[in-house]
Amino acid sequence: MEQLEPDLWQTSPRAVADGVSTRAYLLTKPSGNLLIYNLGEDQEDDLDSIEELGGVSVQVLSHRDEASPALSKVRDRFASRLAYHEADAAAIRDQGEADLSIAPGCDDPALSEVEVLHTPGHTPGSVTLRYESPHGKTYLFTGDTIVPVSGGWATAVYPELESDAGALVESLTSLRDQSADLLVSSAFVGESGVVELAADAWCEAIDGRIASLQRRFGV
């Protein structure tokens, strides 16, 4: 585990496709630690580190692609709950039943300081999490709705897997006003899924991806 901020840690990277990696992130909070996204089945060192940092209260998936047998390892190790959006439930529940269905306005105590945004498009149940850390920075966990790619940005649309380009454009438009100090994606290409962004750079990134989707899909 690597510490990024006083209350934010990242696991070691895990390759999921050619050139594409992913990490999970531990957000430590007085009301209960959140494990955001997922890790691999063989990442025992990361699980040991998570235990030393207080374990996991709730594991939050941003979308269906993060489901794997590792979900049960996390639940068994920490007696944690699993949370994801109901629109992706059919694709996730074989790997782990949800203890908590998350959506905007979620009032579960473990998520009381976290703003949940439903950002469909990459998948029907994709969510983004926004957290204003008491240490002074705001974190935006975007899942795979928008991801850093070696100095640029990417959005992924797979119609055969229920992606919806029009919905993704609407979600990106809604995220344009959600600027944060740190963007934290699930998948990424390059060294890191964590990017420090000024507000103007964030708007430029969003506008670029919207324009690309409009050209490609005519939405």
N, C-alpha and C positions, 0 to 999 in steps of 0.2 A: 504494500500500500504506500502511496505517496501523498503527503499532505499538500493541498493546494491553497487552502485558507484555514483560519483557525477552526472552522467547523465543517470543512469539506475535504474529503479524501477520495483518491481514485485507485481502483485496482490495477493490476498489471494488464497490458493489452492482450486481446484475444483475436486471432485472425479468423474471420468468418467467410471471406471470399478473396479472390486474387486482389491484393492491394488494399483490401477493406478490413479494418479492425474495429473493435468495440471495447468499451470498458464499462464497469459499473461504478457508481459513486455513492459514498456513504456521507450522508448529511447528519451531523450530530446535533441533537436538539434536546432541551430539557423535557419536552413532552413525549419524547421517544425518537430514537434514531430511524432514519429512512434509508433503505438501500434502493437506489434508483437505477433502473435497468436491470441487467442480469450478468452473471459471470459464467465461466465454464465449469464443467463437472470436475476438472482436475486442479482447480485453483485453491488448493488447501491452505497454502501460505496466506492467501488473501483472507480466507475465512478465519484463520487464526488471528490475523491482525484485526479483523472486524470484531472478533470476540473481545480482544484486549481493549478496544475502543468503546465497549459497552453493548455490543450486539446489535440486533435489528428488531425494531418494533413492527414496522411495516415495510414490505418490499413492494415497490411501485413499478409496474411495467408501463412504458409509454405506448407500446403497441404490440401486436401479435407476434412479430418476428423475434421478440426477445424471449419467447417461451422455450423452455428446454427442460430436460430432467434435472438440471441444477436447481430448479425451483423447489423441489422436494428436499434437496440437501440443505438449502437455506432454512426452510420451514422446520425441518427436524433438528437442526443445530441450535436455532435461536428461539424456537416456539413462536415464530413471527407470523404475522398475517400477510396475505397476498392481496394486492389491489390492482385493478385494471378497469378499463371502460367496458361496459356491457356490449357495445357494438363489436368488440373483438372477442367476446367470450367464447363463441363457438369454435374459434381457431386456437384458443388457449387452454380451455378447461381440461383437455386430455392430459396436459402436462401439470396443471394445477388449478383447482377450483378457487374462485375468488372468495375471500372472506369479506371483502369490501369493494363495492362498485363505486368507482370514482367518476365524478362529473363536476362541472361548475357548481359552486355552492356546497360542496362536500363539507359536512360539519363534524366529521370524526375528530376527536381530540388530538390524535397523532398528526393530523393534517391541518390543524387549526390555523397555523401560521402560513400555510402554503396555498397559493391561488392555483386552482386547477382550470385549465383552458382546454375545451374540446377543439382539437385542430385536425379534423378529418381530411383525407385526401390521399396520403401515402397508404393508410388503411382507414377503414371506417371508424375505428375506435382510437385513433391516435390522439394523445393528449400532450400538452405542454404544461410544465410546472414552473411557477414563478415564486421565488422566495427572497424576501428582504431580510438578509442576515443581520442580526444584532451587532455584528462586527463591522457593518458599514457598507457592504456591497450587496448588490442584487444579482441573483443567479437565475438564468432562464434555461431550463432543461427542455430541449426541443425534440428529443427522441430522434427520429429520422425525417421529421418534417422539413428541416433544412440542416445540412451537414457541411462541415468544412472539408475541402478537398485540395490539399497541397497549395494553400494560399488563395484558393477560390471557394466557390460554394456550389452545392448540388442539391437537387430535389429528385426523388425517384418516383416514377409512376409506372405501375404494372397493372394494366386493366384486367389481365387474367387473374390477378390476385386481389381484385376488388378495389384497386386504386381508382381515384376519381380526380382527373386533372382540374375540373371546374371547382370541386370542393377544396382542392389544395390551393388554388388561387385565392379563394375566399379566406382560407385559414391564414395564408401568408399575409394577406391584406390586414387581417385582424391583428397579426403579430407585429405589424409595422410600428404600432404605437407602444409596443412592449419592450422598449429598449432596456438593456441591463448592463451591468459591468462585466459579467461573464456569461457567455453562451456555452452551454454544455450539451453536446449532442451524444447520441448513442453510438451510431456508426461514424466512421471518419476515414479519410485517406490522408496519409502523411504521418506526422509525429504525434498529433494530439487532437482530441475532440473538444478541447477547451480553448476558447478564443476570447481575448479581451477586446471589447468593441466600444467605440464612441458612437453616439446616437446617429450622426450623419453616416458613418460607415455601415451601421445596421440597416438604415433605410436604403442605402445604395445596394446592399446585398439582397434585401427583400425585393426591391424593384427589379433587379437583374434577373432573379429567378422567376418572378411573375412574367416578365417580358419573354423569357425563354419558353415557359409553359404555354403562353398565348400563341407564340409562333409555331410551336410544335403541335399543339392540339387544337388550335383555333377556338380557345375558350375565352 
